[in-house]
Amino acid sequence: MGLLKLRIFLFILYILLHCGSAESSNKEREVIELEGGPEDVAWVVQLSDLHFSVHHPERALSFSKIVGPTLAMINPSFVFITGDLTDGKSKDLLTMKQDEEEWLEYQKVLEDVIKRSGLKKNVFYDLRGNHDTFGVPAIGGSFDFYSKYSINGQLKRSGLVNSVTIQTGERNIQFVGFDGVTSLGLRGPTNLFGHTTDQLLDEISSELSVLDSQPAKPVIKIAYGHFPLSFSAASHSGRTLKDTFLMHNLSAYICGHLHTRFGKNLKRHHESNQHPLYSKHVLQLNGHGSLPNYSRSCSDGATEFKEFWEWEMGDWRKSRAMRILAIDRGWISFVDIDFRLEAKNVIVLPTFPLDSRFTLERSFHKCKMDSLYLNSIRALVFSSSPVVSVVARIYDSRPGNLISVLETPMKRSEDASSRGNLYTCPWNFKAFEDPSPDRFLLQIEAVDIGGRSTLTELRPFSVGGLRARLSWNWKEFMVMGCQWEALYYPILWSFYLLTLPILVFPKAIFIYFRKQYTYKNLVGNKGLVTCVAWILSELYNLPLVWFSIIVYLFYLILCPWLSGQVFTEGGERGYMTYRGWVLRFSESEKLHFHGFPDIMVVVIPHLYFVVLPTIIVIGALVAERAIFQDHLRAISAKKEDDYLVKNNVSAPTSGRKKTLTVLHRRWIRKMLLLMSLAICWKHFLNCRALIKAYAMNPFIHFPIYSMSIPLLLAYTIYKTSRAE
């Protein structure tokens, strides 16, 4: 009997320990089952880059006024706030560190929004952005206000990865969010990139594979984070978020960070088979990627081709943007709403046919297509007042102007326990099959009981799933098409490959061959090589200037640039090199660099917009002096005409007089002096920003960085002021 009791006790203990372990391992994972209609349709809301600031209270006021009632109208399953909850900047935007008052305001506003929306607190998920980590030395420390005041912090969602799953009768819709900020929150501006670790990628991978063991029920996987992939650094082993997403058949990655200052078309298609026009790791020249391959047969398999969309959204800070993302029978669509002018009484989100600019090839694979899914136009309509009519219109753009080819009323899907209003109407989808993915355009109009009309944008669609071209302007390409971590070192070393060989190799050649180039050589033998050789020859006549440039270039590679206060308050100072920040130094320890590649925002502008122009202006100054000396010699000898003939120089008398006037008054030099002032002003602004950002004294904490360029220009101007 005693043995039986012992066995029962051990069994109960095993169950309790097992359940406790399971609960602990799943504490960052939540599952909800959709109830009510519309069937197999779910939608969520994304907000990003709120930047609540003590200097701009209108951001929080408008958020509280607009977002609460709008969420009550939309009734989403989840609300994701993807980073930069607070601003963390001084009024002049130069000092970047945490301000507890901003976090108190964020907590108060979110509580008000939750109350006015009628949603439960646990449906809100807020991630940290880089602004939320300015100057935070450690998670859980005294300046980690995110852990104290955010929704995730209050609900004890302490993990770096959070997973929520919506279950419909037909499929699972999984959302995996992750915290990609740097482990040490440096003060800005060298806190710009997302930083992934191998551990973080393993956790993301683990979450994305949780539902793979249920093959009978399809899974739609969507990730959300703060940083676009172009501003996300690889892990120490070289693994990337993109590779992880592709490996697990992600459908979409939604993020923020870039606001709308670079454009509204910050969308990017990622795929496993790389197009020859762009590199996997460095550049992508187009947003839509390569053209889909619709020639593959059913035997090829629908899962071999891996792809996902990256959709960066606008900010609340200035654009007052909100995104509604819907999953209708496995197809993903979204609408971005602009609240800058006013709150919206009616919001319309077309869910089918899909916007052809943002389709996935696997969504239209012929082996998986069900023609019943194509038989109706569908749209979600969210309204604060009763809607009296919804009309779908299709336009044909082929003639060169829009021609209406279909106009049909839509009916609401009746459901007494509906979570939202889905409107549908039948159509003959085969009539709109066309090899052009943007020939036909869909627009839906909703009219409420007050007679107010709401029109959606004209959306191109393709019944066969053809993808329309998504073009970037140059700013959009710069922030979305360039993988900046991979480009940092090539840009850096390109500068040195451009400057050092040009400055050093000719010096060695001139010494070895004992050759000297003069202005007469240039006049007699015009050419780029001769011109450069002559300018360098003149520069070598000022050996201190040339030697100072070389020493300064090597200093920037071998020595610290500056020393600054990298955390919010107190703590040790760090020093910055081109490889990153070093926070502590010990001869017995290996140096650890932090903030890479974030420090490129200091390194690259200084090299290309200060140092390189300085070298060019110095070369121009010594060249101008040489020309002026030659001009003076010609005048002093009173053999101007003989001089011109001797050097095969011929010009009209009036043109020659103008040239001589320019030389005599040294107008070119005056222009170069203005350029020198512009360089010094640019350098001064950079130094001022660094002084404010890291609490530095330019004469103590970065004297060589701050003083070398102005002193070098001043000395060169002095030495070239008079012709010898």
Rosetta blueprint (number, residue, H / E / L):
1 M L
2 G H
3 L H
4 L H
5 K H
6 L H
7 R H
8 I H
9 F H
10 L H
11 F H
12 I H
13 L H
14 Y H
15 I H
16 L H
17 L H
18 H H
19 C H
20 G H
21 S H
22 A H
23 E H
24 S H
25 S H
26 N L
27 K L
28 E L
29 R E
30 E E
31 V E
32 I E
33 E E
34 L L
35 E L
36 G L
37 G L
38 P L
39 E L
40 D L
41 V E
42 A E
43 W E
44 V E
45 V E
46 Q E
47 L E
48 S L
49 D L
50 L L
51 H L
52 F E
53 S E
54 V L
55 H L
56 H E
57 P L
58 E H
59 R H
60 A H
61 L H
62 S H
63 F H
64 S H
65 K H
66 I H
67 V H
68 G H
69 P H
70 T H
71 L H
72 A H
73 M H
74 I H
75 N L
76 P L
77 S L
78 F L
79 V E
80 F E
81 I E
82 T E
83 G L
84 D L
85 L L
86 T E
87 D L
88 G L
89 K E
90 S L
91 K L
92 D L
93 L L
94 L L
95 T L
96 M E
97 K L
98 Q L
99 D L
100 E H
101 E H
102 E H
103 W H
104 L H
105 E H
106 Y H
107 Q H
108 K H
109 V H
110 L H
111 E H
112 D H
113 V H
114 I H
115 K H
116 R H
117 S H
118 G L
119 L L
120 K L
121 K H
122 N H
123 V H
124 F E
125 Y E
126 D E
127 L E
128 R L
129 G L
130 N H
131 H H
132 D H
133 T H
134 F L
135 G L
136 V L
137 P L
138 A L
139 I L
140 G L
141 G L
142 S L
143 F L
144 D L
145 F L
146 Y H
147 S H
148 K H
149 Y H
150 S L
151 I H
152 N H
153 G H
154 Q H
155 L L
156 K L
157 R L
158 S L
159 G L
160 L L
161 V E
162 N E
163 S E
164 V E
165 T E
166 I E
167 Q E
168 T L
169 G L
170 E L
171 R L
172 N E
173 I E
174 Q E
175 F E
176 V E
177 G E
178 F E
179 D L
180 G L
181 V L
182 T L
183 S L
184 L L
185 G L
186 L L
187 R L
188 G L
189 P L
190 T L
191 N L
192 L L
193 F L
194 G E
195 H E
196 T L
197 T L
198 D H
199 Q H
200 L H
201 L H
202 D H
203 E H
204 I H
205 S H
206 S H
207 E H
208 L H
209 S L
210 V H
211 L H
212 D H
213 S H
214 Q L
215 P L
216 A L
217 K L
218 P L
219 V E
220 I E
221 K E
222 I E
223 A E
224 Y E
225 G L
226 H L
227 F L
228 P L
229 L H
230 S H
231 F H
232 S E
233 A E
234 A L
235 S L
236 H L
237 S L
238 G L
239 R L
240 T L
241 L H
242 K H
243 D H
244 T H
245 F H
246 L H
247 M H
248 H L
249 N L
250 L L
251 S L
252 A E
253 Y E
254 I E
255 C E
256 G L
257 H L
258 L L
259 H L
260 T L
261 R L
262 F L
263 G L
264 K L
265 N L
266 L L
267 K E
268 R E
269 H E
270 H E
271 E E
272 S L
273 N L
274 Q L
275 H L
276 P L
277 L L
278 Y L
279 S L
280 K L
281 H L
282 V L
283 L E
284 Q L
285 L L
286 N L
287 G L
288 H L
289 G L
290 S L
291 L L
292 P L
293 N L
294 Y L
295 S L
296 R L
297 S L
298 C H
299 S H
300 D H
301 G L
302 A L
303 T L
304 E L
305 F L
306 K L
307 E E
308 F E
309 W E
310 E E
311 W E
312 E E
313 M L
314 G L
315 D L
316 W L
317 R L
318 K L
319 S L
320 R L
321 A E
322 M E
323 R E
324 I E
325 L E
326 A E
327 I E
328 D E
329 R L
330 G L
331 W E
332 I E
333 S E
334 F E
335 V E
336 D E
337 I E
338 D E
339 F L
340 R L
341 L L
342 E L
343 A L
344 K L
345 N L
346 V E
347 I E
348 V E
349 L E
350 P E
351 T E
352 F E
353 P L
354 L L
355 D E
356 S H
357 R H
358 F H
359 T L
360 L L
361 E H
362 R H
363 S H
364 F H
365 H L
366 K L
367 C L
368 K L
369 M L
370 D L
371 S H
372 L H
373 Y H
374 L H
375 N L
376 S E
377 I E
378 R E
379 A E
380 L E
381 V E
382 F E
383 S E
384 S L
385 S L
386 P L
387 V E
388 V E
389 S E
390 V E
391 V E
392 A E
393 R E
394 I E
395 Y E
396 D E
397 S L
398 R L
399 P L
400 G L
401 N L
402 L L
403 I E
404 S E
405 V E
406 L E
407 E E
408 T E
409 P E
410 M L
411 K E
412 R E
413 S L
414 E L
415 D L
416 A L
417 S L
418 S L
419 R L
420 G L
421 N E
422 L E
423 Y E
424 T E
425 C E
426 P E
427 W L
428 N L
429 F H
430 K H
431 A H
432 F H
433 E L
434 D L
435 P L
436 S L
437 P L
438 D L
439 R L
440 F E
441 L E
442 L E
443 Q E
444 I E
445 E E
446 A E
447 V E
448 D E
449 I L
450 G L
451 G L
452 R L
453 S E
454 T E
455 L E
456 T L
457 E L
458 L L
459 R E
460 P E
461 F E
462 S L
463 V L
464 G L
465 G L
466 L L
467 R L
468 A L
469 R L
470 L L
471 S L
472 W L
473 N L
474 W H
475 K H
476 E H
477 F H
478 M H
479 V H
480 M H
481 G H
482 C E
483 Q L
484 W H
485 E H
486 A H
487 L H
488 Y H
489 Y H
490 P H
491 I H
492 L H
493 W H
494 S H
495 F H
496 Y H
497 L H
498 L H
499 T H
500 L H
501 P H
502 I H
503 L H
504 V H
505 F H
506 P H
507 K H
508 A H
509 I H
510 F H
511 I H
512 Y H
513 F H
514 R L
515 K L
516 Q L
517 Y L
518 T L
519 Y H
520 K H
521 N H
522 L H
523 V H
524 G H
525 N L
526 K L
527 G L
528 L H
529 V H
530 T H
531 C H
532 V H
533 A H
534 W H
535 I H
536 L H
537 S H
538 E H
539 L H
540 Y H
541 N L
542 L L
543 P H
544 L H
545 V H
546 W H
547 F H
548 S H
549 I H
550 I H
551 V H
552 Y H
553 L H
554 F H
555 Y H
556 L H
557 I H
558 L H
559 C L
560 P L
561 W L
562 L E
563 S E
564 G E
565 Q L
566 V L
567 F L
568 T L
569 E L
570 G L
571 G L
572 E L
573 R L
574 G E
575 Y E
576 M E
577 T E
578 Y L
579 R L
580 G E
581 W E
582 V E
583 L L
584 R L
585 F L
586 S L
587 E L
588 S L
589 E L
590 K L
591 L L
592 H L
593 F E
594 H E
595 G L
596 F L
597 P L
598 D L
599 I L
600 M H
601 V H
602 V H
603 V H
604 I H
605 P H
606 H H
607 L H
608 Y H
609 F H
610 V H
611 V H
612 L H
613 P H
614 T H
615 I H
616 I H
617 V H
618 I H
619 G H
620 A H
621 L H
622 V H
623 A H
624 E H
625 R H
626 A H
627 I H
628 F H
629 Q H
630 D H
631 H H
632 L H
633 R H
634 A H
635 I H
636 S H
637 A L
638 K L
639 K L
640 E H
641 D H
642 D H
643 Y H
644 L H
645 V H
646 K H
647 N L
648 N L
649 V L
650 S L
651 A L
652 P L
653 T H
654 S H
655 G H
656 R H
657 K H
658 K H
659 T H
660 L H
661 T H
662 V H
663 L H
664 H H
665 R H
666 R L
667 W H
668 I H
669 R H
670 K H
671 M H
672 L H
673 L H
674 L H
675 M H
676 S H
677 L H
678 A H
679 I H
680 C H
681 W H
682 K H
683 H H
684 F H
685 L H
686 N H
687 C H
688 R H
689 A H
690 L H
691 I H
692 K H
693 A H
694 Y H
695 A L
696 M L
697 N L
698 P L
699 F L
700 I L
701 H L
702 F L
703 P H
704 I H
705 Y H
706 S H
707 M H
708 S H
709 I H
710 P H
711 L H
712 L H
713 L H
714 A H
715 Y H
716 T H
717 I H
718 Y H
719 K H
720 T L
721 S L
722 R L
723 A L
724 E L
